[in-house]
Amino acid sequence: MEQSSITVTIKLFAIYQEVYGIPELIRQFPPETTVNDVLTLIIQGYPQLEKWQSMTRFSVNYQFVEADTKLQDGDELVFIPPVSGG
């Protein structure tokens, strides 16, 4: 039976966490949703995040992935913006 939606945990770090004010989100998405689809949705609500979009790296279940990676039910997606300072 085909799933009607998948549940993904989105971990927010640095600027994403500052803007959202929470460390993680749990969201439902249609099957075939990609990492980039989620990033686009996250940024839609907070346009000040747009400047970070092209610099953000992604991890799914502790593995670095590309933006076109399709998510699976239960995945943990992490947005890793560039970190400044030292």
PyMOL Python script that loads the backbone (N, CA, C, O; Angstrom):
from pymol import cmd

cmd.read_pdbstr("""\
ATOM      1  N   MET A   1       0.836  -1.186   0.000  1.00  0.00           N
ATOM      2  CA  MET A   1       0.000   0.000   0.000  1.00  0.00           C
ATOM      3  C   MET A   1       0.884   1.254   0.000  1.00  0.00           C
ATOM      4  O   MET A   1       1.842   1.344   0.768  1.00  0.00           O
ATOM      5  N   GLU A   2       0.565   2.189  -0.838  1.00  0.00           N
ATOM      6  CA  GLU A   2       1.345   3.419  -0.961  1.00  0.00           C
ATOM      7  C   GLU A   2       1.046   4.352   0.210  1.00  0.00           C
ATOM      8  O   GLU A   2      -0.108   4.537   0.597  1.00  0.00           O
ATOM      9  N   GLN A   3       2.100   4.932   0.761  1.00  0.00           N
ATOM     10  CA  GLN A   3       1.920   5.889   1.857  1.00  0.00           C
ATOM     11  C   GLN A   3       1.374   7.191   1.306  1.00  0.00           C
ATOM     12  O   GLN A   3       1.741   7.615   0.210  1.00  0.00           O
ATOM     13  N   SER A   4       0.490   7.827   2.073  1.00  0.00           N
ATOM     14  CA  SER A   4      -0.033   9.122   1.650  1.00  0.00           C
ATOM     15  C   SER A   4       0.852  10.261   2.157  1.00  0.00           C
ATOM     16  O   SER A   4       0.822  11.366   1.616  1.00  0.00           O
ATOM     17  N   SER A   5       1.638   9.983   3.198  1.00  0.00           N
ATOM     18  CA  SER A   5       2.573  10.998   3.677  1.00  0.00           C
ATOM     19  C   SER A   5       3.708  10.337   4.434  1.00  0.00           C
ATOM     20  O   SER A   5       3.608   9.192   4.877  1.00  0.00           O
ATOM     21  N   ILE A   6       4.801  11.096   4.572  1.00  0.00           N
ATOM     22  CA  ILE A   6       5.946  10.647   5.357  1.00  0.00           C
ATOM     23  C   ILE A   6       6.154  11.656   6.481  1.00  0.00           C
ATOM     24  O   ILE A   6       5.826  12.834   6.339  1.00  0.00           O
ATOM     25  N   THR A   7       6.698  11.188   7.588  1.00  0.00           N
ATOM     26  CA  THR A   7       6.995  12.058   8.719  1.00  0.00           C
ATOM     27  C   THR A   7       8.502  12.227   8.792  1.00  0.00           C
ATOM     28  O   THR A   7       9.250  11.249   8.811  1.00  0.00           O
ATOM     29  N   VAL A   8       8.942  13.489   8.832  1.00  0.00           N
ATOM     30  CA  VAL A   8      10.368  13.803   8.862  1.00  0.00           C
ATOM     31  C   VAL A   8      10.647  14.717  10.049  1.00  0.00           C
ATOM     32  O   VAL A   8       9.919  15.682  10.282  1.00  0.00           O
ATOM     33  N   THR A   9      11.703  14.407  10.796  1.00  0.00           N
ATOM     34  CA  THR A   9      12.172  15.284  11.863  1.00  0.00           C
ATOM     35  C   THR A   9      13.224  16.207  11.269  1.00  0.00           C
ATOM     36  O   THR A   9      14.187  15.743  10.659  1.00  0.00           O
ATOM     37  N   ILE A  10      13.045  17.506  11.443  1.00  0.00           N
ATOM     38  CA  ILE A  10      13.964  18.492  10.890  1.00  0.00           C
ATOM     39  C   ILE A  10      14.706  19.143  12.048  1.00  0.00           C
ATOM     40  O   ILE A  10      14.105  19.829  12.875  1.00  0.00           O
ATOM     41  N   LYS A  11      16.018  18.922  12.103  1.00  0.00           N
ATOM     42  CA  LYS A  11      16.846  19.512  13.153  1.00  0.00           C
ATOM     43  C   LYS A  11      17.351  20.862  12.665  1.00  0.00           C
ATOM     44  O   LYS A  11      17.867  20.981  11.554  1.00  0.00           O
ATOM     45  N   LEU A  12      17.197  21.865  13.500  1.00  0.00           N
ATOM     46  CA  LEU A  12      17.590  23.226  13.138  1.00  0.00           C
ATOM     47  C   LEU A  12      18.818  23.644  13.945  1.00  0.00           C
ATOM     48  O   LEU A  12      18.854  23.490  15.166  1.00  0.00           O
ATOM     49  N   PHE A  13      19.817  24.172  13.248  1.00  0.00           N
ATOM     50  CA  PHE A  13      21.029  24.657  13.908  1.00  0.00           C
ATOM     51  C   PHE A  13      21.280  26.109  13.546  1.00  0.00           C
ATOM     52  O   PHE A  13      20.768  26.609  12.544  1.00  0.00           O
ATOM     53  N   ALA A  14      22.075  26.782  14.371  1.00  0.00           N
ATOM     54  CA  ALA A  14      22.569  28.140  14.111  1.00  0.00           C
ATOM     55  C   ALA A  14      21.433  29.078  13.698  1.00  0.00           C
ATOM     56  O   ALA A  14      20.454  29.219  14.431  1.00  0.00           O
ATOM     57  N   ILE A  15      21.552  29.714  12.545  1.00  0.00           N
ATOM     58  CA  ILE A  15      20.594  30.736  12.126  1.00  0.00           C
ATOM     59  C   ILE A  15      19.173  30.181  12.031  1.00  0.00           C
ATOM     60  O   ILE A  15      18.217  30.883  12.360  1.00  0.00           O
ATOM     61  N   TYR A  16      19.022  28.930  11.586  1.00  0.00           N
ATOM     62  CA  TYR A  16      17.673  28.355  11.473  1.00  0.00           C
ATOM     63  C   TYR A  16      17.019  28.240  12.846  1.00  0.00           C
ATOM     64  O   TYR A  16      15.837  28.543  13.010  1.00  0.00           O
ATOM     65  N   GLN A  17      17.800  27.802  13.826  1.00  0.00           N
ATOM     66  CA  GLN A  17      17.257  27.674  15.177  1.00  0.00           C
ATOM     67  C   GLN A  17      16.966  29.049  15.774  1.00  0.00           C
ATOM     68  O   GLN A  17      15.966  29.228  16.469  1.00  0.00           O
ATOM     69  N   GLU A  18      17.845  30.027  15.501  1.00  0.00           N
ATOM     70  CA  GLU A  18      17.617  31.384  16.009  1.00  0.00           C
ATOM     71  C   GLU A  18      16.299  31.947  15.478  1.00  0.00           C
ATOM     72  O   GLU A  18      15.516  32.530  16.228  1.00  0.00           O
ATOM     73  N   VAL A  19      16.066  31.767  14.185  1.00  0.00           N
ATOM     74  CA  VAL A  19      14.876  32.336  13.552  1.00  0.00           C
ATOM     75  C   VAL A  19      13.606  31.620  14.011  1.00  0.00           C
ATOM     76  O   VAL A  19      12.604  32.266  14.319  1.00  0.00           O
ATOM     77  N   TYR A  20      13.649  30.291  14.057  1.00  0.00           N
ATOM     78  CA  TYR A  20      12.465  29.524  14.451  1.00  0.00           C
ATOM     79  C   TYR A  20      12.255  29.513  15.965  1.00  0.00           C
ATOM     80  O   TYR A  20      11.125  29.374  16.433  1.00  0.00           O
ATOM     81  N   GLY A  21      13.345  29.660  16.733  1.00  0.00           N
ATOM     82  CA  GLY A  21      13.236  29.685  18.180  1.00  0.00           C
ATOM     83  C   GLY A  21      13.068  28.313  18.820  1.00  0.00           C
ATOM     84  O   GLY A  21      12.805  28.210  20.018  1.00  0.00           O
ATOM     85  N   ILE A  22      13.221  27.263  18.025  1.00  0.00           N
ATOM     86  CA  ILE A  22      13.126  25.890  18.535  1.00  0.00           C
ATOM     87  C   ILE A  22      14.182  25.031  17.840  1.00  0.00           C
ATOM     88  O   ILE A  22      14.605  25.361  16.732  1.00  0.00           O
ATOM     89  N   PRO A  23      14.618  23.931  18.473  1.00  0.00           N
ATOM     90  CA  PRO A  23      15.691  23.126  17.893  1.00  0.00           C
ATOM     91  C   PRO A  23      15.253  22.123  16.842  1.00  0.00           C
ATOM     92  O   PRO A  23      16.083  21.646  16.068  1.00  0.00           O
ATOM     93  N   GLU A  24      13.962  21.790  16.793  1.00  0.00           N
ATOM     94  CA  GLU A  24      13.543  20.843  15.760  1.00  0.00           C
ATOM     95  C   GLU A  24      12.074  20.995  15.437  1.00  0.00           C
ATOM     96  O   GLU A  24      11.279  21.506  16.226  1.00  0.00           O
ATOM     97  N   LEU A  25      11.746  20.526  14.239  1.00  0.00           N
ATOM     98  CA  LEU A  25      10.362  20.499  13.757  1.00  0.00           C
ATOM     99  C   LEU A  25      10.053  19.076  13.350  1.00  0.00           C
ATOM    100  O   LEU A  25      10.943  18.360  12.892  1.00  0.00           O
ATOM    101  N   ILE A  26       8.811  18.651  13.505  1.00  0.00           N
ATOM    102  CA  ILE A  26       8.367  17.364  12.963  1.00  0.00           C
ATOM    103  C   ILE A  26       7.238  17.686  12.001  1.00  0.00           C
ATOM    104  O   ILE A  26       6.229  18.278  12.385  1.00  0.00           O
ATOM    105  N   ARG A  27       7.416  17.290  10.745  1.00  0.00           N
ATOM    106  CA  ARG A  27       6.462  17.668   9.704  1.00  0.00           C
ATOM    107  C   ARG A  27       6.085  16.469   8.843  1.00  0.00           C
ATOM    108  O   ARG A  27       6.839  15.504   8.717  1.00  0.00           O
ATOM    109  N   GLN A  28       4.903  16.561   8.260  1.00  0.00           N
ATOM    110  CA  GLN A  28       4.422  15.554   7.306  1.00  0.00           C
ATOM    111  C   GLN A  28       4.633  16.096   5.894  1.00  0.00           C
ATOM    112  O   GLN A  28       4.399  17.276   5.633  1.00  0.00           O
ATOM    113  N   PHE A  29       5.070  15.239   4.999  1.00  0.00           N
ATOM    114  CA  PHE A  29       5.274  15.615   3.600  1.00  0.00           C
ATOM    115  C   PHE A  29       4.742  14.509   2.706  1.00  0.00           C
ATOM    116  O   PHE A  29       4.602  13.365   3.139  1.00  0.00           O
ATOM    117  N   PRO A  30       4.444  14.851   1.453  1.00  0.00           N
ATOM    118  CA  PRO A  30       4.064  13.799   0.509  1.00  0.00           C
ATOM    119  C   PRO A  30       5.269  12.904   0.203  1.00  0.00           C
ATOM    120  O   PRO A  30       6.409  13.358   0.301  1.00  0.00           O
ATOM    121  N   PRO A  31       5.035  11.647  -0.165  1.00  0.00           N
ATOM    122  CA  PRO A  31       6.138  10.802  -0.617  1.00  0.00           C
ATOM    123  C   PRO A  31       6.837  11.484  -1.785  1.00  0.00           C
ATOM    124  O   PRO A  31       6.232  12.294  -2.488  1.00  0.00           O
ATOM    125  N   GLU A  32       8.108  11.160  -1.993  1.00  0.00           N
ATOM    126  CA  GLU A  32       8.917  11.742  -3.079  1.00  0.00           C
ATOM    127  C   GLU A  32       9.389  13.160  -2.770  1.00  0.00           C
ATOM    128  O   GLU A  32       9.991  13.803  -3.630  1.00  0.00           O
ATOM    129  N   THR A  33       9.132  13.661  -1.568  1.00  0.00           N
ATOM    130  CA  THR A  33       9.622  14.984  -1.184  1.00  0.00           C
ATOM    131  C   THR A  33      11.145  14.937  -1.092  1.00  0.00           C
ATOM    132  O   THR A  33      11.714  13.981  -0.566  1.00  0.00           O
ATOM    133  N   THR A  34      11.801  15.983  -1.609  1.00  0.00           N
ATOM    134  CA  THR A  34      13.267  16.048  -1.547  1.00  0.00           C
ATOM    135  C   THR A  34      13.720  16.979  -0.422  1.00  0.00           C
ATOM    136  O   THR A  34      12.937  17.751   0.132  1.00  0.00           O
ATOM    137  N   VAL A  35      15.007  16.877  -0.110  1.00  0.00           N
ATOM    138  CA  VAL A  35      15.616  17.758   0.881  1.00  0.00           C
ATOM    139  C   VAL A  35      15.384  19.216   0.492  1.00  0.00           C
ATOM    140  O   VAL A  35      15.042  20.040   1.340  1.00  0.00           O
ATOM    141  N   ASN A  36      15.570  19.534  -0.792  1.00  0.00           N
ATOM    142  CA  ASN A  36      15.404  20.911  -1.244  1.00  0.00           C
ATOM    143  C   ASN A  36      13.954  21.387  -1.103  1.00  0.00           C
ATOM    144  O   ASN A  36      13.712  22.552  -0.788  1.00  0.00           O
ATOM    145  N   ASP A  37      12.992  20.488  -1.335  1.00  0.00           N
ATOM    146  CA  ASP A  37      11.575  20.851  -1.143  1.00  0.00           C
ATOM    147  C   ASP A  37      11.343  21.317   0.298  1.00  0.00           C
ATOM    148  O   ASP A  37      10.658  22.313   0.536  1.00  0.00           O
ATOM    149  N   VAL A  38      11.921  20.585   1.249  1.00  0.00           N
ATOM    150  CA  VAL A  38      11.747  20.931   2.660  1.00  0.00           C
ATOM    151  C   VAL A  38      12.422  22.266   2.964  1.00  0.00           C
ATOM    152  O   VAL A  38      11.847  23.120   3.639  1.00  0.00           O
ATOM    153  N   LEU A  39      13.645  22.438   2.462  1.00  0.00           N
ATOM    154  CA  LEU A  39      14.356  23.698   2.694  1.00  0.00           C
ATOM    155  C   LEU A  39      13.553  24.880   2.154  1.00  0.00           C
ATOM    156  O   LEU A  39      13.453  25.916   2.811  1.00  0.00           O
ATOM    157  N   THR A  40      12.991  24.728   0.979  1.00  0.00           N
ATOM    158  CA  THR A  40      12.184  25.793   0.371  1.00  0.00           C
ATOM    159  C   THR A  40      10.997  26.139   1.261  1.00  0.00           C
ATOM    160  O   THR A  40      10.693  27.314   1.466  1.00  0.00           O
ATOM    161  N   LEU A  41      10.323  25.116   1.792  1.00  0.00           N
ATOM    162  CA  LEU A  41       9.190  25.355   2.687  1.00  0.00           C
ATOM    163  C   LEU A  41       9.618  26.047   3.978  1.00  0.00           C
ATOM    164  O   LEU A  41       8.937  26.955   4.454  1.00  0.00           O
ATOM    165  N   ILE A  42      10.734  25.623   4.536  1.00  0.00           N
ATOM    166  CA  ILE A  42      11.239  26.209   5.784  1.00  0.00           C
ATOM    167  C   ILE A  42      11.530  27.698   5.578  1.00  0.00           C
ATOM    168  O   ILE A  42      11.243  28.520   6.448  1.00  0.00           O
ATOM    169  N   ILE A  43      12.097  28.031   4.430  1.00  0.00           N
ATOM    170  CA  ILE A  43      12.492  29.411   4.151  1.00  0.00           C
ATOM    171  C   ILE A  43      11.300  30.283   3.776  1.00  0.00           C
ATOM    172  O   ILE A  43      11.317  31.488   4.028  1.00  0.00           O
ATOM    173  N   GLN A  44      10.263  29.695   3.177  1.00  0.00           N
ATOM    174  CA  GLN A  44       9.094  30.473   2.759  1.00  0.00           C
ATOM    175  C   GLN A  44       8.524  31.314   3.887  1.00  0.00           C
ATOM    176  O   GLN A  44       8.163  32.472   3.679  1.00  0.00           O
ATOM    177  N   GLY A  45       8.441  30.745   5.069  1.00  0.00           N
ATOM    178  CA  GLY A  45       7.862  31.458   6.194  1.00  0.00           C
ATOM    179  C   GLY A  45       8.772  32.529   6.777  1.00  0.00           C
ATOM    180  O   GLY A  45       8.316  33.416   7.498  1.00  0.00           O
ATOM    181  N   TYR A  46      10.062  32.442   6.461  1.00  0.00           N
ATOM    182  CA  TYR A  46      11.055  33.354   7.037  1.00  0.00           C
ATOM    183  C   TYR A  46      12.018  33.814   5.944  1.00  0.00           C
ATOM    184  O   TYR A  46      13.112  33.265   5.807  1.00  0.00           O
ATOM    185  N   PRO A  47      11.614  34.822   5.166  1.00  0.00           N
ATOM    186  CA  PRO A  47      12.430  35.272   4.036  1.00  0.00           C
ATOM    187  C   PRO A  47      13.861  35.675   4.406  1.00  0.00           C
ATOM    188  O   PRO A  47      14.748  35.652   3.553  1.00  0.00           O
ATOM    189  N   GLN A  48      14.092  36.043   5.673  1.00  0.00           N
ATOM    190  CA  GLN A  48      15.461  36.414   6.059  1.00  0.00           C
ATOM    191  C   GLN A  48      16.425  35.230   5.968  1.00  0.00           C
ATOM    192  O   GLN A  48      17.641  35.416   6.007  1.00  0.00           O
ATOM    193  N   LEU A  49      15.887  34.016   5.848  1.00  0.00           N
ATOM    194  CA  LEU A  49      16.745  32.829   5.713  1.00  0.00           C
ATOM    195  C   LEU A  49      17.203  32.595   4.268  1.00  0.00           C
ATOM    196  O   LEU A  49      18.100  31.786   4.032  1.00  0.00           O
ATOM    197  N   GLU A  50      16.600  33.291   3.304  1.00  0.00           N
ATOM    198  CA  GLU A  50      16.922  33.039   1.900  1.00  0.00           C
ATOM    199  C   GLU A  50      18.406  33.138   1.596  1.00  0.00           C
ATOM    200  O   GLU A  50      18.930  32.359   0.800  1.00  0.00           O
ATOM    201  N   LYS A  51      19.095  34.099   2.228  1.00  0.00           N
ATOM    202  CA  LYS A  51      20.516  34.285   1.922  1.00  0.00           C
ATOM    203  C   LYS A  51      21.363  33.074   2.321  1.00  0.00           C
ATOM    204  O   LYS A  51      22.487  32.920   1.843  1.00  0.00           O
ATOM    205  N   TRP A  52      20.834  32.224   3.188  1.00  0.00           N
ATOM    206  CA  TRP A  52      21.576  31.036   3.635  1.00  0.00           C
ATOM    207  C   TRP A  52      21.295  29.810   2.760  1.00  0.00           C
ATOM    208  O   TRP A  52      22.000  28.805   2.848  1.00  0.00           O
ATOM    209  N   GLN A  53      20.263  29.900   1.918  1.00  0.00           N
ATOM    210  CA  GLN A  53      19.801  28.723   1.177  1.00  0.00           C
ATOM    211  C   GLN A  53      20.908  28.062   0.357  1.00  0.00           C
ATOM    212  O   GLN A  53      21.068  26.842   0.402  1.00  0.00           O
ATOM    213  N   SER A  54      21.666  28.854  -0.384  1.00  0.00           N
ATOM    214  CA  SER A  54      22.679  28.273  -1.278  1.00  0.00           C
ATOM    215  C   SER A  54      23.907  27.769  -0.522  1.00  0.00           C
ATOM    216  O   SER A  54      24.703  27.008  -1.073  1.00  0.00           O
ATOM    217  N   MET A  55      24.068  28.190   0.741  1.00  0.00           N
ATOM    218  CA  MET A  55      25.253  27.797   1.514  1.00  0.00           C
ATOM    219  C   MET A  55      24.983  26.660   2.490  1.00  0.00           C
ATOM    220  O   MET A  55      25.913  26.131   3.100  1.00  0.00           O
ATOM    221  N   THR A  56      23.726  26.282   2.642  1.00  0.00           N
ATOM    222  CA  THR A  56      23.360  25.268   3.626  1.00  0.00           C
ATOM    223  C   THR A  56      23.705  23.876   3.117  1.00  0.00           C
ATOM    224  O   THR A  56      23.431  23.540   1.965  1.00  0.00           O
ATOM    225  N   ARG A  57      24.309  23.070   3.985  1.00  0.00           N
ATOM    226  CA  ARG A  57      24.551  21.660   3.682  1.00  0.00           C
ATOM    227  C   ARG A  57      23.484  20.835   4.392  1.00  0.00           C
ATOM    228  O   ARG A  57      22.785  21.325   5.279  1.00  0.00           O
ATOM    229  N   PHE A  58      23.374  19.578   3.985  1.00  0.00           N
ATOM    230  CA  PHE A  58      22.288  18.739   4.490  1.00  0.00           C
ATOM    231  C   PHE A  58      22.811  17.401   4.955  1.00  0.00           C
ATOM    232  O   PHE A  58      23.773  16.860   4.410  1.00  0.00           O
ATOM    233  N   SER A  59      22.158  16.882   5.969  1.00  0.00           N
ATOM    234  CA  SER A  59      22.448  15.541   6.460  1.00  0.00           C
ATOM    235  C   SER A  59      21.115  14.829   6.656  1.00  0.00           C
ATOM    236  O   SER A  59      20.170  15.397   7.204  1.00  0.00           O
ATOM    237  N   VAL A  60      21.050  13.585   6.205  1.00  0.00           N
ATOM    238  CA  VAL A  60      19.886  12.740   6.466  1.00  0.00           C
ATOM    239  C   VAL A  60      20.400  11.503   7.193  1.00  0.00           C
ATOM    240  O   VAL A  60      21.231  10.759   6.672  1.00  0.00           O
ATOM    241  N   ASN A  61      19.897  11.302   8.386  1.00  0.00           N
ATOM    242  CA  ASN A  61      20.307  10.160   9.207  1.00  0.00           C
ATOM    243  C   ASN A  61      21.834  10.089   9.342  1.00  0.00           C
ATOM    244  O   ASN A  61      22.432   9.022   9.202  1.00  0.00           O
ATOM    245  N   TYR A  62      22.448  11.240   9.614  1.00  0.00           N
ATOM    246  CA  TYR A  62      23.883  11.374   9.888  1.00  0.00           C
ATOM    247  C   TYR A  62      24.777  11.151   8.668  1.00  0.00           C
ATOM    248  O   TYR A  62      25.973  10.904   8.820  1.00  0.00           O
ATOM    249  N   GLN A  63      24.215  11.235   7.468  1.00  0.00           N
ATOM    250  CA  GLN A  63      25.008  11.139   6.239  1.00  0.00           C
ATOM    251  C   GLN A  63      24.793  12.416   5.441  1.00  0.00           C
ATOM    252  O   GLN A  63      23.657  12.848   5.243  1.00  0.00           O
ATOM    253  N   PHE A  64      25.901  13.029   4.977  1.00  0.00           N
ATOM    254  CA  PHE A  64      25.741  14.197   4.121  1.00  0.00           C
ATOM    255  C   PHE A  64      25.087  13.770   2.815  1.00  0.00           C
ATOM    256  O   PHE A  64      25.430  12.733   2.248  1.00  0.00           O
ATOM    257  N   VAL A  65      24.142  14.579   2.342  1.00  0.00           N
ATOM    258  CA  VAL A  65      23.398  14.261   1.124  1.00  0.00           C
ATOM    259  C   VAL A  65      23.290  15.507   0.253  1.00  0.00           C
ATOM    260  O   VAL A  65      23.568  16.622   0.694  1.00  0.00           O
ATOM    261  N   GLU A  66      22.880  15.289  -0.995  1.00  0.00           N
ATOM    262  CA  GLU A  66      22.633  16.389  -1.923  1.00  0.00           C
ATOM    263  C   GLU A  66      21.191  16.869  -1.769  1.00  0.00           C
ATOM    264  O   GLU A  66      20.354  16.186  -1.179  1.00  0.00           O
ATOM    265  N   ALA A  67      20.918  18.062  -2.312  1.00  0.00           N
ATOM    266  CA  ALA A  67      19.600  18.683  -2.176  1.00  0.00           C
ATOM    267  C   ALA A  67      18.494  17.886  -2.856  1.00  0.00           C
ATOM    268  O   ALA A  67      17.330  18.001  -2.473  1.00  0.00           O
ATOM    269  N   ASP A  68      18.837  17.081  -3.859  1.00  0.00           N
ATOM    270  CA  ASP A  68      17.798  16.337  -4.596  1.00  0.00           C
ATOM    271  C   ASP A  68      17.511  14.961  -3.997  1.00  0.00           C
ATOM    272  O   ASP A  68      16.786  14.166  -4.594  1.00  0.00           O
ATOM    273  N   THR A  69      18.076  14.674  -2.816  1.00  0.00           N
ATOM    274  CA  THR A  69      17.833  13.402  -2.138  1.00  0.00           C
ATOM    275  C   THR A  69      16.371  13.307  -1.716  1.00  0.00           C
ATOM    276  O   THR A  69      15.831  14.230  -1.106  1.00  0.00           O
ATOM    277  N   LYS A  70      15.731  12.178  -2.047  1.00  0.00           N
ATOM    278  CA  LYS A  70      14.339  11.961  -1.644  1.00  0.00           C
ATOM    279  C   LYS A  70      14.303  11.445  -0.211  1.00  0.00           C
ATOM    280  O   LYS A  70      15.084  10.578   0.180  1.00  0.00           O
ATOM    281  N   LEU A  71      13.380  12.001   0.553  1.00  0.00           N
ATOM    282  CA  LEU A  71      13.250  11.623   1.958  1.00  0.00           C
ATOM    283  C   LEU A  71      12.327  10.420   2.118  1.00  0.00           C
ATOM    284  O   LEU A  71      11.428  10.182   1.311  1.00  0.00           O
ATOM    285  N   GLN A  72      12.581   9.671   3.190  1.00  0.00           N
ATOM    286  CA  GLN A  72      11.782   8.500   3.531  1.00  0.00           C
ATOM    287  C   GLN A  72      11.089   8.749   4.870  1.00  0.00           C
ATOM    288  O   GLN A  72      11.513   9.597   5.655  1.00  0.00           O
ATOM    289  N   ASP A  73      10.019   7.997   5.117  1.00  0.00           N
ATOM    290  CA  ASP A  73       9.311   8.111   6.384  1.00  0.00           C
ATOM    291  C   ASP A  73      10.267   7.836   7.542  1.00  0.00           C
ATOM    292  O   ASP A  73      10.992   6.842   7.530  1.00  0.00           O
ATOM    293  N   GLY A  74      10.267   8.716   8.538  1.00  0.00           N
ATOM    294  CA  GLY A  74      11.098   8.527   9.721  1.00  0.00           C
ATOM    295  C   GLY A  74      12.482   9.135   9.628  1.00  0.00           C
ATOM    296  O   GLY A  74      13.247   9.067  10.590  1.00  0.00           O
ATOM    297  N   ASP A  75      12.829   9.734   8.483  1.00  0.00           N
ATOM    298  CA  ASP A  75      14.157  10.327   8.332  1.00  0.00           C
ATOM    299  C   ASP A  75      14.359  11.489   9.287  1.00  0.00           C
ATOM    300  O   ASP A  75      13.410  12.166   9.683  1.00  0.00           O
ATOM    301  N   GLU A  76      15.627  11.708   9.652  1.00  0.00           N
ATOM    302  CA  GLU A  76      16.020  12.890  10.412  1.00  0.00           C
ATOM    303  C   GLU A  76      16.857  13.758   9.481  1.00  0.00           C
ATOM    304  O   GLU A  76      17.957  13.380   9.079  1.00  0.00           O
ATOM    305  N   LEU A  77      16.324  14.914   9.149  1.00  0.00           N
ATOM    306  CA  LEU A  77      16.969  15.857   8.241  1.00  0.00           C
ATOM    307  C   LEU A  77      17.582  16.978   9.054  1.00  0.00           C
ATOM    308  O   LEU A  77      16.925  17.571   9.910  1.00  0.00           O
ATOM    309  N   VAL A  78      18.858  17.266   8.777  1.00  0.00           N
ATOM    310  CA  VAL A  78      19.550  18.340   9.478  1.00  0.00           C
ATOM    311  C   VAL A  78      19.980  19.389   8.468  1.00  0.00           C
ATOM    312  O   VAL A  78      20.593  19.063   7.451  1.00  0.00           O
ATOM    313  N   PHE A  79      19.660  20.654   8.745  1.00  0.00           N
ATOM    314  CA  PHE A  79      20.158  21.772   7.945  1.00  0.00           C
ATOM    315  C   PHE A  79      21.393  22.310   8.639  1.00  0.00           C
ATOM    316  O   PHE A  79      21.346  22.655   9.819  1.00  0.00           O
ATOM    317  N   ILE A  80      22.502  22.382   7.910  1.00  0.00           N
ATOM    318  CA  ILE A  80      23.771  22.801   8.474  1.00  0.00           C
ATOM    319  C   ILE A  80      24.224  24.070   7.756  1.00  0.00           C
ATOM    320  O   ILE A  80      24.872  23.994   6.712  1.00  0.00           O
ATOM    321  N   PRO A  81      23.885  25.240   8.312  1.00  0.00           N
ATOM    322  CA  PRO A  81      24.325  26.484   7.689  1.00  0.00           C
ATOM    323  C   PRO A  81      25.813  26.702   7.951  1.00  0.00           C
ATOM    324  O   PRO A  81      26.386  26.058   8.829  1.00  0.00           O
ATOM    325  N   PRO A  82      26.440  27.601   7.200  1.00  0.00           N
ATOM    326  CA  PRO A  82      27.838  27.896   7.491  1.00  0.00           C
ATOM    327  C   PRO A  82      27.956  28.464   8.892  1.00  0.00           C
ATOM    328  O   PRO A  82      27.099  29.228   9.337  1.00  0.00           O
ATOM    329  N   VAL A  83      29.012  28.092   9.580  1.00  0.00           N
ATOM    330  CA  VAL A  83      29.222  28.556  10.957  1.00  0.00           C
ATOM    331  C   VAL A  83      30.331  29.584  10.933  1.00  0.00           C
ATOM    332  O   VAL A  83      31.391  29.352  10.350  1.00  0.00           O
ATOM    333  N   SER A  84      30.090  30.720  11.566  1.00  0.00           N
ATOM    334  CA  SER A  84      31.122  31.739  11.612  1.00  0.00           C
ATOM    335  C   SER A  84      31.781  31.714  12.984  1.00  0.00           C
ATOM    336  O   SER A  84      31.267  31.104  13.922  1.00  0.00           O
ATOM    337  N   GLY A  85      32.900  32.369  13.087  1.00  0.00           N
ATOM    338  CA  GLY A  85      33.584  32.418  14.365  1.00  0.00           C
ATOM    339  C   GLY A  85      34.634  31.341  14.457  1.00  0.00           C
ATOM    340  O   GLY A  85      34.890  30.643  13.476  1.00  0.00           O
ATOM    341  N   GLY A  86      35.252  31.190  15.617  1.00  0.00           N
ATOM    342  CA  GLY A  86      36.305  30.190  15.713  1.00  0.00           C
ATOM    343  C   GLY A  86      36.604  29.825  17.129  1.00  0.00           C
ATOM    344  O   GLY A  86      37.473  28.990  17.381  1.00  0.00           O
TER     345      GLY A  86
END
""", "prot")
cmd.dss("prot")
cmd.show_as("cartoon", "prot")
cmd.util.cbc("prot")
cmd.orient("prot")
